[in-house]
Amino acid sequence: MYKFDYTDMAAGAFLIVVGLTATGIAVSQYPLGTFQRMGPGMFPAGLGVLLSFFGVILIIQGFTRQGMRPDIRIWSPLFVLGSVAAFALIVVPFGLIPAIIAIVVLSSLAELKIKVTSVAWLCVALCILAPGVFKFGLGLQLPLFRWPF
């Protein structure tokens, strides 16, 4: 047990860096305008400041409570990023449904305790919901199934 919650403090510092970076890019690349006539840089600059503010709040909260040793696993983000890459590689040649199954199964490997029934139910739910949203709701020309062989 640590005296401070270092994971919250690190997350707050990350939010501050991302927020200040977004604000810096928005201010330097886009005109801000005025509050009566906002320019294209006003909204991302405001969001960057708000994100930095939340980072400061998170760091202050990290000083007020005790923290546990952080559980750092390098494989979890690799499985999640790999599942996104697999989705991108599978969706065009095989269709939307196989790509959804691939992204759910591969991203579930990031968890230490995998429940097969939960993964199966999530696959079924997303295979029903995603075509309704992307194909019929948004009108994207994604085939549901395609057999390239």
Secondary structure by P-SEA (a helix, b strand, c coil): ccccaaaaaaaaaaaaaaaaaaaaaaaaccccccccccccaaaaaaaaaaaaaaaaaaaaaaaacccccccccaaaaaaaaaaaaaaaaccccccaaaaaaaaaaaaacccccccaaaaaaaaaaaaaccccccccccccccccccccc
